[in-house]
Amino acid sequence: MKKFLLIALAFCTFTACDDDDNSDLWEKVNGQEEKIEMLESELEALKLKIEGLNQTFKAITEMLNGGLITGVEAVTDGNKSGYTFTVQTFDESEGTQVNTYTIWNGESSAGPQIGIEKEEETGLYYWTLDGEPMLDAAGEKVYTSKAPKLRINNSSKWEISYDEGATWIELGVFTGTISSTSIQVEVKDGNVIIKQEGKDDITIPVVGANNIKIKFTNINAASGMHVVKNGVYLVEYELENASANATVKAEMLNGTNFTVENLPGQNKFKIASKGLITGDVVLVHVYDGTVCMHTSFNVTPDPTIKAITITEPEVNLPLYYGASDDYVYTGELRLEQAAAEDMTFSIIPLGTDAIIPQDVTIPKGRTTATYEVRIKRNVLTAGNVYTFPLVFSGENENYHVSGEAKINVTDTPVKIKLTGAMMDSPYTYEGNLDMLCDGNYENFWGSNYAVATCPVGDSKYGVYIDITLPQALYAARFRYYTRHNNSNAVPQTIVVGVSSATDWTELFTVASGLPSANAVWWNGDVVHYLPDHSSFSKIRFGVTVSAAGNLINDAAKSTALTELEVYGLY
């Protein structure tokens, strides 16, 4: 239209020499210029209205697809009134996004009428155009998860785009007709109400400002976590502006090479890498009633990190619950190469208050370090089996502990690994005391009845074996195997004593129910302990009566065992 104005002015310049004779023509030209200016003004206003309509598209799209309306502000502009909405959304690639949109009520637009319908079978909302579903290039409904754009092209035709303006589809000729939009909004009683003539209102609650923040205290979320193969990591966090009921959930975007364990009430979650690893993203969601927030950080494998291994990643601990003291388990961390500097790691028990947190330091120049795990017995309950996973957490970026220690606590006694060096007895026959724990039933231990210097039996324990335990026990049970080829020396009464120093205290006596034949196991099912629940580090296993007679005063009457086993509770 500006081109038309220039042509008209040029025509006037070359055909008229007398202004008075061409006054009518000038009036027409001036009038045309005014019309052009008015039309340009209308088009500029229409452009603003279209931009406002696009804002309506985007705002409603976010509201109907899980966005949180966290703020509403009434606005006016001349005779117009409306609302500016703050909408919070979450995108897996971009994290939490906060945008503001202004929707003008009663705002006019030209041409197409925009609306929303609900699909009954799915419950999803889709856009309508002049009362009909908007269809994309594939002929599918345009759901509100997409926000269309409108424009008027250079040919004065309406166009719509369903792909953020990458492609446009013509809708029709712009006639200059001004009509009222079909969508309006109202804020009432803490809700945003989307109104359409002849259709049900859509109500969306305003949740208020979301000021929840999560701060990771032991990692740099901006740079992400650098991890080692088979590493186990605790991510600790603090919440700000959240209620006591707020919950945090972490998950992996991919999850192929990592697992996440959320630890409610501990303000931390655990990430474990498994096998050969590639990068991944940790998604963290905070929920607090109707308000939530989301964030994320990267997890990246780093081959330059040196792995520290746990020598016994899983240990079964048979604990006696009647004792009152703490039990101390000893483990070891090991490096392939000597440490370049002192490194301290915290032992963090997960999900229990029965373990006292402690630190372990690998000194510079060393390849190993011993750590202790102290378990509080008084918070355990007899009969239960506990699993106490332990994570070793440290701040040294060059060294990571690979894996975690797992301590399984039970009240079932376990077999003590005995050796001949742990045993002592004045009564031996057919070899040495190693026979009693080697499973070789052809040999046996017994009183030296064929030797003239055989000592007489002890006044309380008869013919006996003393065992020095590698670790003090609180309770024990016993098992033995009779001589394989002679039932004449089978025990008929056994007496077991224990000691912590030099004095012996009787633990139990069994005078019935013992096997009477050779080559038979006696399984003592009873778990024995001292009345005061004290510990003992030595055991005296004695036979006072055998099938050959009373051994207290006459050891030559003889007795024999082929194997002896001790099961203990620490």
N, C-alpha and C positions, 0 to 999 in steps of 0.2 A: 504493500500500500504506500510505503514511502517512495517506491519507484514511480508509482502513479503520480504522486505529488510533484516530483522533479520533472516529469514529462509535461505536466500541465503548466508549470512555471516556465519551462523552456518555450513552450508554444506561445505563451503570452509575450515573451521577450521578443520573438521574431515577427509577430503579426500585429502588434499594437504599438502606436507611437503617441497616442493621445490618451492620457489617463482618464480624462473626463468622459471620452467616448466609450471607454471599456470598463466603466464602474460596475456594471452588472456582472461582467466576467470576473472581476476581482472579488466581488462579493461571493460568487460561487466557489472560487478558489479558496478563499478564506474559510468559507463554510465547510468545504471538503476537508481542509486541514484540521478544523475543529472536530469533525467526525472521526478523522483518522486518529487524532489524539485521544478522543473518547474511547475509540475501539481499542487502541493500545492500552489505555488505562484499564478497560474491562478485561482484556486478555491478561494483563499483569495481575489483576485481582483474581482472575480465574486460575492463573498459575499458582498463586498463593493458596487458593482453595483446594486445588488438586494436591499440593504438598501437604495441606492439612488432612485431606482424605487419606493420603498415604500414611500419615502419622496415625490415623484412626485404624487403618489396616494393621500396622505393626503393633500398636498397643493392644488391640483386641486379640491378635494372634498370640502375643505373649501371655495375656491374661487367661485365655481359654486353654493354654497348653502348659499349665503348671507354673507359670510365673507368679511371683508373690507381689501383690500390691502393697508396698511398704509405706507409701506416702501419697496423700491427696491434698492438692491446694486449689482452691477456687480462684479463677482468673477472669478478668474482663478486659475488653478492648473496644472502646466505643460502645456501640449498642450490643456487642457480642458478649456472651458469657460462656464459660466452660470450666474444665478442670485440667490441671496438670498432674499426671500420675507418675509416680516413681515405681518402676517395676524391676524386680530382681529375678534373674534367670541363671541357670547353670548350664554350661557347655563343657563336655568332657575335654575338648581340646583347648578351650580358653578359660575354663574355670568359672568363677562367679562373675556375672555381668550386671551392672545397674544402669538402666536407661530411663530417661524421662520423656513423656509424650503429652501433648496438649490436644484435647478434643473439644471442639466448639459446638455447643448445642444450638440447634436451629440454623446452623451454617448451611448456606446454599452451595450447590455445585451444579455443573451443567451436565446434561445428558444422562449417562447410565445411573441406575439406582442400585446401590449396594446393600446386601442383606446377609443374614446368617440363618442357616437351618441346622437342625440336629438330625443326624442319621439314626433312626430308631434301632436298627439291628446292631450297630456298633457303639452308639452313644457319642460318636464324634461329631464335631461341628464342621460345616463346610460353607464356603462363600457362595452367595447367589448374585446374579447379575440380571437386573430387570425381572426379578422373580424366578429366574431359572438357575440351576446349578452352574457355577463357573466350571468350565472344562479346560483342561490343559491340552497341549499339543497331541497327547496320546488319547484324548477323549475321556480322561478320568476326572472325577470331581477334584476340585482344588480345596483341600481341607485347610483348617485354620492354622495348621502347622506351617503353611506357606503364607507369606504376606504379599499379595499382588501389588503392582504399581500401575497407576493410570497416567496418561499424558495426552495432549493434543499435538499431532505432528504438523509439519509444515504445510500439509494439504488440508488443514483444518478438520482432521478426522481423529476421533477417539481411538487410542490404542491401549492395550493392557499387556503387562508382562508378568509371567509367573516364575521367572528365574532371575530376579534382582536386576532386570533391565538388559540381560544378555540378548534376548529376542523379544519382539513385540508383535502383537496380533491386532489387526484393525477391527474396531467395533462398529464404526459408522461415522457419518458426517456430523460435525459440530454445527448446530443450527443457531447457536446463540441463545437457545432457550434456557432459562434459569429455573431450576426446580429444586424442591427441598430434598435433602438426603433422608434415607429411611432409617438411619441409625442415630440414636441419641443416647446420652448417658446421664445418669443421675446418681448422686451420692446420698445415701440415707441410712441412718442407724448403723454406721460402720460397714456398709456394703456398697459396692459399685454395681449399679443396675443398668444393664444394657437394654434399651427399649427399641422395639420395632412395631410399627403399626400393624395390628391384626395378628401379632404373634406373642407367644409367651415371653415374659421378661427373663433375662439371664442374670443371676445374682452371684457376685464374686465378693468374698469377704476381704476387707482391708486388714492386714495383720499388724500394721504399725511398723515403725522403723526397726530394721534388723541391725542391731549393733553387735551381734555375736562375733567374736573373733577367736581364732585358735592359734596358739603360738607353740611351735615345736622347740623344745628347750635343749635337745641334745643333737639336733641335726640342722644343717643350713638348707631349708626347703628351696631357696632360690637356686642353689647350685646342685641340689639333689643329693642322693646317697650314692657313694661309691662302695661297692660290695665285692666280696670274695666268694668263690665257689663254695657251696654248702655252708655259707655263713648264716648266723642267726642274730637278728638285731632287734633291740627294743627301741621303739620310737616313743619318746615321752612328750607330753603336751600339757598346756595350760589353757583353760577357757576363760574368756573375758565376757562380761555382760550376759552370762547364761545362768539359768536357774540350776538348783541342785538336781533337778530331774532331767537335765539335758543329757543326751546320749551321743556318743561318737561311734561311727562305723567307718572302718577303712576297708578297701577292697582293691584288687589289682585290675587294671584296665584289660590286660591280656590274661595273666594268671597261668601261663604255660610253665614258666620256670620259677614262679614264686608262690608262696602261700602267705596269707595274712590271718592272724588270730587276734581277735579283739578281746581285750581284757577289761570288762566292765568294772568300774569302781577303782581302777588302779591308775587311771590317767596315762595309759600307755597301750600300745598294741605291738604285736610281734610280727616281724617279717622274716621268712626263712627262704633262702635260695636253695634250689634243688638241681643237682647235676650240672651240666653245661648250661650256662646262663646267657641270655641276651637282655637288652634293656627293656624296661617296662615303666608304667606310670602307676603311682599309688593315688587312688581317689579317696578323699576323706570327706565325710558328710557329718554335719552336726545338726541334730534335731532337738528342738526345744518347744514342745507344744505345736503351735501352728507355724513357728518360725524355723527356718533352717538356713544353713550356709554350707558352701562347698569349696574345697580347694584341692590342690594336687601337687605332687612333686615327682621328679624322675628318679628311677633306680638304675644305676649303670654299673656293669661289671668292670673291674679294674685289675688287670693281670699284674700290675706292679705291687699290689698289696701282698704281703707275706702272711701265709696262713699259720695259725697256732692251733695245734690239734690237742684234743683231750684224750689221754691214754685209755681211760675207761669211760666211754660215752654213756654206758648204761650199767647200773650197779643194783643188785638186789640186796637190801639191808633187812635182815631179820631182827627186829627190835622187840625187846621185852618191855611191855607197857607199865609194869608195876614199879619200875625204877623211877626215881625222882630227878636224877641228874640229866644233863644234856648229853646226847651222843655226838661224838665227833668223828666224821668220816674224812679220810685223807685221800686226795686225788692228785693228779699231776697234769700240768700243761707242758707241751713240748714244741720247740722250734726246730726247723731243719738246719738253720744257721744260728750262730751266736747272736744275741740281741745287740743291736748297735747302741742302745740306750736303755735306761731303766724304763720299764713299762708296767703300769698298774691297771688292773682290771677289777671291776666290781662284780661280785657274785650276786646276782639278783634272782631270788626265788619267785616263781610265778604262782599266784593263786593260793598261797598258804602263809600263815603266820607262824608255822612250826619251825621254819628255818631262819636262823639269824643271819642277815646279810653281812658279808665280809669282803675284804679286798685281798688280792693276790698280786705280788710284784715279781716280774721276771727281771732279775738284775742284769745290767750291762755285761756282756761277755758270756752270759750263761745261755744254755739251750733248754733248760727245764726249770720249772718252779712248782713247788708243792703248795696245794691249797687245802684249806679245811672247810668242811661244811658242818656247822653245828646245828643239831636238830633238837628241838625242845620236846621231850617226851610227854610232858604234862598236858599238852594240847592234843595228843593223839588218843584215839579210842581203840581199845583192844578188839580184835576181830576184823578191823578194817584194813584194806590194802590201800596205801597212799602212793601216788606218783608225784614226785617233786621235780619238775623240770627247772633247770638252772641255766641262766644266760650269763655269759661273761661279757660285760659291756665296758668299753674303754674309749678314750679320746685320741689315741694314737692313730693317725691316719695311715701309717705305713704297715701296721700289723692288725690283723683281725683274728679273733678266735673262730675257728671253723666248727660249726655244730654247737650243740649244747649238751650238758650233762643231765642225765635222767636218773633219779634215785627212786627206786621202787621199795616202799616200806611195807613189811608184812609181819604178822605175828606167828608165822609158821617157821619152825627151826630149820636151818639149812646145814648141810653136812660140812664139818670142819675138815679141811685137808690136812691129814696127819702124816707125819713121816717118822721114821725110826729115831731120828735125832731129837724129836720132841718127847720120846718115851724113855722111861728108865724103870728097871725092875731087877731085883736080886734073883728072880726065878725065870730062867730061860731054858729052852730046850729046842732041838732041831733048828739051829740057826740063830738069827738075830731078830730084833723087834721090828725090822722093816717088813717082815712077813705079815704082820697083823694089818697092814694097809696096802698090800700089793695084789690081793685077789688070788694069790697062789695057795690053793687049799691043800696041797700035798704036804706043806710044812705047818708047824704049829708052835705056839708058845705054851709053856706050862711050868709046873714046879719040877725041879731037878731031883726027882725021887731016886734016880739011879746014882746020884753023886753023894758021897758020904758027907761032904761039907755043905749040903743043901741047908739053908737057914730054916728055922722053924717058922711057922706062919705067924703073922702079926696078930696080937691079941684082939684086935677089932676087925681088921680087914682080911685076915687070912693070907692067902697068896695073892699078891697085888701087882698092878702096873701103875706107875705115876706118869701123868701126861702134863707137860707144861704147854699151856695154850698160847697161840700167837697173839691172842687178844682176849681180854677179860670177857666172861659171859655172865649173864644174869640168870639164865635158865638153860637146861640141856635135857636131851633124851638120848638113849643109847641103843645100840644094836650090835649083836655079835653072832658069829657062826661057830658051831661046835666042831670038834675035831672030825676030820672026814672019815677015818677008818677005825675009830674006837669010841664006844659009848661009855666006857668004864670011868672016864675022867670028866664026864659032862657036869657042869656046875648045877648045883641044886639050890644054893643060896648065894646071892651076890649082895655086897654092901659097897656103896659108892660114897666117897667123901670128897670134899672140896676145900680149897685153901686159897687165901690171898697172900699168905706169907709162909710161915712154917707150921702153924697149928692146923690140924685137920678137923673139919666139922662134917658129921654125917649128913649126906644129902637125902639118901633113901636106902631102904633094904627091900629086896624081893626074895621071898622064900617059897613061892608057889607060882605055878603057871609057866615055869621055865621048861624048855625042851628036855626030853629024857633020852633022845636018840642021837646018834652021830650024824654029821652032815646036815644040820638043820639050823635055820636062822631063828634067833629070838629077836623080835621087834618090840622094843619098849615104846609103846604109844604115849605114855604119860610124860608130860613136860615137867621137870622137877626144878624147884627154886628154893632158896633159903627163906625162912619165915620173915626175916627183916628185909627181904628183897635186895640184899647186898650182892656185890659181884664177886667172882672168883676167877683166878687165873691158873689154878692147878686142879687137876682131877686125880683121885686115886680110885681105880677100879679094882675091887677085891672079890675073891671067891672064898667064902668061909666053909662051905660044905660042897663036896662033889659026890658023884656016884661012888667014888672010892672011899669016902669017909670024911670026917671032920679035919679041916686043914689048919685050924688055929694053932693047935699044939703039935701037929704032925704033918709037915708039908710033904713028906714022902708019900702020903696017901694019894697025892697027885691030882692035878686038874689040867685042862688044856683048852685053848681057843685057836681058831684058824684065822679069824678076822674080827677086828673091833672098830666100830664106827661111833663117832660123837656128832650130834647135831645140836647147834646152839642158837640162842637168842642173845644179841648184844645188849 
